[in-house]
Amino acid sequence: MTESTLFTAAFAFYIVALVVYFAALFARRERWDRAGLVLAAIGLGFHTAALVFRTGSSGHAPFTNMYESLSFLSWAVVVALLVFGRKSRVARLGPYLMLIVVALVALASSPLMPKDATPLVPALQSYWLWLHVSVTLLGEAFFAVAFVASLLYLAASTEEKKERLDALAYRAVAVGFPLFTLGGLIFGMVWAYRAWGSYWSWDPKEVWSLITWFVFALYLHTRIVMGWKGRRSAWIAIAGFLAALFTYFGVNYLLAGLHSYA
Amino acid sequence: MRSFTKFFSSVRLAIILLILITLASVLGTLIPQGRSAAEYTARYGSLSGFFTTLQLTRLYRSPWYLGLLVLFALNIVVCSLTRIGAKWRKAFGPAEPVDAQSLMTSKVKNRFRLSLALGEAGDRVTRLLRARRYRVSRDGSGGRVFLLARKKRLGGLGSDVVHLGLLVILAGGLISGLAGRRSDLALREGETAAVPGAAFSVRLDKFETEYYPQGGVKDWKSTVSVIENGAAVASRVVEVNHPLTHRGVSFYQTSYGYDWDAPRLGLEVRKRADASFMRPVTLKPGETVAIDDPDLSRISVRGFVPDFVIGEGSQVQSRSNEPRNPAALVEAWKGEERVFAGWVFAKYPDFGEGHTGAGAPSPLAVVLKTYDAAPYSVLQAARDPGANFIWLGSLLVTAGLFLAFYWPPREVRVVLEEAQGRVEVTAAGRAAKGRDAFQAEFDGIFEEVRRAS
């Protein structure tokens, strides 16, 4: 089996998981919901194998171009979904989070993303590539959980649901924020210092990751110190995820800078 | 002074500053930074003057952006200082006895009686709390014992550790900005350059570019020696991601190139009429070499480009600094008569046909066989005394985040009072996070206290 076969198998399982999830949602069948989670987990197995194969055949970390990093980000979102498995099931997060996963995998599979494994340019030949990108994307995956929980909060009708979603969003930020700080900002600075000789260059990607960090810092401070919860918290978490998404995507396509890899 | 403290200790100010810094940072990514005035005029027209005046074109170094950061730092300092005392006492301060009734207002609580002596009961509770890694301090007098048990006490100070880390990082940034020095050293093999601001020099012993089989650059390797007082004291290969550091100065592989201004070119000159004639010539652009032959007295190279392309206005240009299409402009004379003039190409030997001064095809054929330019390596020499502060600050931020999110402090307060020959135990607990797990632990402890009586 090759990497693309495994990746396609993962994609197929994710799509089936998505369908089952939404069927569970509309038919109100709790058990199908569990089946969705199991299918997503099987998809994750194939996806992990695909990433391992890719690493083996290319000889470097599987996130050096947009296809690879999209694949890894979608992998990380499924991991986040499984981490919050039971809690997310109660909160009905699965279907919507799976929607994000399928969208990311579809984008990765689209012809827009070149899939060739190219040899690494000298700047990327460092173990910091592993640390910086994987930890950052994992953090962003938890921001995606907070984003979905916050959107559902805004749409929720009962107080009980709202409370649960609000708490879930906070938990996701509590995992994502330290990961993003460590991977995105700190590991990024260490690597930049080694590769470029300067830990901070005010490059657009750097500034946008700082902006993302500020938005989530705002989320935590307004919540913990000023007691904001619910609606306002939800909007800040949504803004934070959108900033993370822009850091990841938008900067590459809209703003030029040093960080022109992926 | 009081109003100063009051102003800077407000969390509201912190929120406002966070929002302002965020918005300013966004602005700085929308307007490209540090470009030329002409580029701004072309891009923004009449707005460009306005942008320049507000320093939006060098925003991250502008006094008002730095001012916001300074205000933010002050805000963090004052906020932390005004709160740290109470937090410290809560985590590490001595036990302050409370009465049993006030404990009963807590959410996590328990009250029961034990058939034990007061001292024995106190010991038992203490022992069971210690078994669960609580640190217990005891305060007792006159038929009453008060226990304060705490664990993961540092967790309550996690946010302060993060804030301290941020201050250290900001200080590091300030030091880098004020005392950091960086300069580029372009060196050819064998060349030595003094390191600006340092008492030593560096010599480039060897420079190699490694390629992948598919063509892309795999690595640049500069073998660098550090020279102190005329003697080499250290030697190392500097690669991207593998800098060399000597006496606080780090050397980074930042760029490379070939000195195409003075390449050594190898030409072969042939006569179209005489297949047996071949004369190799080695020269540099601008040089002329005399040749002892009846049909050819001298040859010269007037110009060289590594990557030949005809640009605008039929001008010969080099598309890049890579030798993708090396070409030399060659002229040859027979006495005062020009017998060859034209561009010759290393990759297309048949393409370079010369013409005579009269415009007729030349009787000579010239081929560019070799082109050797000295490669040079560009090393960045950087002294950044702020960097160590950044790493220290980063360590504090990481540790602080861990403490704040994953080391939630727990506190159990217990009052034991003698009542009708038995001991009445009143206990209350508090946890910053993970209340369900704490409730289970709390119930477990007091279940055990009761069971053994």
Interface residues (C-beta under 8 A of the other chain):
Chain A: T118 P119 V121 P122 A123 Q125 S126 W128 A174 V175 F177 P178 T181 L182 I186 M189 V190 Y193 R194 A195 W196 G197 S198 Y199 W200 W202 P204 V207 W208 L210 I211 F214 V215 A217 L218 H221 T222 I224 V225 M226 V251 L255 A256
Chain B: V11 R12 A14 I15 L18 I19 I21 T22 S25 V26 G28 T29 L30 P32 Q33 Y60 S159 G173 S176 R182 Y212 Q214 G216 V217 K218 D219 W220 E239 V240 N241 H242 P243 S250 Y252 Q253 T254 Q380 A382 D384 A387 I390 W391 S394 V397 T398 L401 F402 F405
